[in-house]
Amino acid sequence: MSKNKLTKNSPEKEYELFGGFLEKSRRVRFKEILKTKAGRQKWIQRLHHFNDLDPNMSYNVHREKQTYADLLEILIKQGAPKICSVMSPLSALDGQDVALTDVLSEIKGGDDYGSLICCIPSKLGLYYGEDRYRIILLSTTHFS
């Protein structure tokens, strides 16, 4: 990874970035848990088997479309910028704004863990589950 990190995100910024991807009933709790380091760490560990995503904007990415090139193409077609934000147990990425290409190559080539990528706050993101084939596009625009 080329380490094109720009900033470390604050709890307020993380809520703005990722809160809209969650079920409405989970958003208040998410905002509160981000306020403490221990709470945030517990939340990060939950990403491995995460089920709190808003079903109205969650689209499973088919296995044959889960390559680096396909995921990059899907996100760019949906309007992803070059830089995105990440929540992940990977300390090199967690809480950072990082080049989309770096994030996709690092996460797609890594071990089993859960991560959230935000491309456009509350509008476009990607969830990687612990199972390598559980990749969910988070989008306000229909995807099939």
C-alpha positions as CSV (number, residue, x, y, z in Angstrom):
1,M,0.0,0.0,0.0
2,S,1.4,3.4,-0.9
3,K,0.1,4.9,2.4
4,N,-1.7,7.9,0.8
5,K,-3.3,8.8,4.1
6,L,-4.7,12.3,4.4
7,T,-6.2,12.5,7.9
8,K,-7.2,10.7,11.0
9,N,-11.0,11.0,11.4
10,S,-12.6,12.3,14.6
11,P,-15.6,10.5,16.2
12,E,-18.0,13.3,14.9
13,K,-16.6,12.9,11.4
14,E,-16.9,9.1,11.5
15,Y,-20.5,9.4,12.5
16,E,-21.1,11.7,9.5
17,L,-19.3,9.3,7.2
18,F,-20.7,5.9,8.3
19,G,-23.8,6.6,10.4
20,G,-26.1,6.8,7.3
21,F,-25.1,3.3,6.2
22,L,-26.6,1.8,9.4
23,E,-30.2,0.8,10.3
24,K,-31.9,3.8,11.8
25,S,-32.4,2.0,15.1
26,R,-28.6,1.6,15.4
27,R,-27.4,5.1,14.6
28,V,-27.8,6.7,18.1
29,R,-25.9,3.8,19.7
30,F,-23.2,4.1,17.0
31,K,-22.8,7.9,17.7
32,E,-22.5,7.2,21.5
33,I,-20.1,4.3,21.2
34,L,-17.7,6.3,19.0
35,K,-17.1,8.7,21.9
36,T,-14.8,6.4,23.8
37,K,-11.7,4.5,22.6
38,A,-12.9,1.2,24.2
39,G,-16.4,1.6,22.7
40,R,-15.1,2.3,19.3
41,Q,-12.7,-0.7,19.5
42,K,-15.6,-2.9,20.4
43,W,-17.6,-1.6,17.4
44,I,-14.6,-2.3,15.1
45,Q,-14.5,-6.0,16.3
46,R,-18.3,-6.3,15.5
47,L,-17.5,-5.5,11.9
48,H,-16.3,-9.2,11.4
49,H,-20.0,-10.4,11.6
50,F,-21.9,-7.2,11.1
51,N,-25.6,-7.1,10.5
52,D,-26.6,-3.5,11.3
53,L,-26.4,-2.2,7.7
54,D,-29.5,-0.4,6.3
55,P,-31.2,-3.0,4.1
56,N,-32.6,-0.3,1.9
57,M,-29.2,0.6,0.6
58,S,-27.4,-2.8,0.9
59,Y,-26.6,-4.8,-2.3
60,N,-24.7,-8.1,-2.2
61,V,-21.9,-8.1,-4.8
62,H,-21.9,-11.3,-6.7
63,R,-18.8,-13.5,-6.3
64,E,-17.7,-13.1,-10.0
65,K,-17.8,-9.3,-9.5
66,Q,-15.6,-9.3,-6.4
67,T,-12.2,-8.8,-8.0
68,Y,-10.2,-5.7,-7.4
69,A,-10.9,-4.4,-10.9
70,D,-14.6,-5.1,-10.8
71,L,-15.1,-3.5,-7.4
72,L,-13.1,-0.4,-8.4
73,E,-15.2,-0.1,-11.6
74,I,-18.5,-0.5,-9.6
75,L,-17.5,2.2,-7.2
76,I,-16.3,4.6,-9.8
77,K,-19.5,4.1,-11.9
78,Q,-21.4,5.0,-8.7
79,G,-19.4,8.2,-8.3
80,A,-16.7,7.2,-5.9
81,P,-13.9,9.8,-5.5
82,K,-10.2,8.9,-5.4
83,I,-10.1,9.2,-1.6
84,C,-12.3,7.3,0.9
85,S,-12.6,6.8,4.6
86,V,-12.2,3.5,6.4
87,M,-13.2,1.7,9.6
88,S,-11.3,-1.5,10.0
89,P,-9.4,-3.7,12.5
90,L,-6.4,-3.0,10.2
91,S,-4.5,-0.3,12.0
92,A,-2.9,0.9,8.8
93,L,-6.3,1.8,7.4
94,D,-8.6,2.4,10.4
95,G,-9.9,5.9,10.9
96,Q,-8.1,7.2,7.9
97,D,-8.9,8.9,4.6
98,V,-7.0,6.8,2.1
99,A,-6.7,6.4,-1.7
100,L,-9.6,4.1,-2.9
101,T,-7.1,2.0,-4.9
102,D,-5.0,1.4,-1.8
103,V,-7.9,0.4,0.3
104,L,-9.3,-2.0,-2.2
105,S,-6.0,-3.7,-2.7
106,E,-5.2,-3.9,1.0
107,I,-8.6,-5.2,2.1
108,K,-9.2,-7.5,-0.8
109,G,-5.8,-9.1,-0.4
110,G,-5.9,-9.4,3.4
111,D,-7.0,-11.9,6.0
112,D,-10.5,-12.5,7.1
113,Y,-11.9,-9.4,8.9
114,G,-14.7,-6.9,8.6
115,S,-14.3,-3.4,7.2
116,L,-16.4,-0.4,6.1
117,I,-15.3,1.9,3.4
118,C,-17.1,5.2,2.9
119,C,-16.8,6.8,-0.5
120,I,-19.6,9.4,-0.2
121,P,-21.1,9.9,3.3
122,S,-24.5,8.1,3.6
123,K,-24.6,7.6,-0.2
124,L,-21.9,5.2,-1.3
125,G,-19.7,2.7,0.5
126,L,-18.6,-0.9,0.7
127,Y,-18.7,-3.5,3.5
128,Y,-16.3,-6.4,3.6
129,G,-17.4,-9.2,5.9
130,E,-15.2,-11.7,7.6
131,D,-16.3,-14.2,5.0
132,R,-14.2,-13.2,1.9
133,Y,-17.3,-13.5,-0.2
134,R,-19.6,-11.3,1.8
135,I,-19.1,-7.9,0.1
136,I,-22.0,-5.5,0.2
137,L,-22.3,-2.3,-1.8
138,L,-23.9,0.5,0.2
139,S,-25.6,2.8,-2.2
140,T,-28.6,5.1,-2.5
141,T,-28.6,4.3,-6.2
142,H,-30.0,0.9,-7.3
143,F,-27.3,-1.7,-8.0
144,S,-27.8,-5.3,-9.4
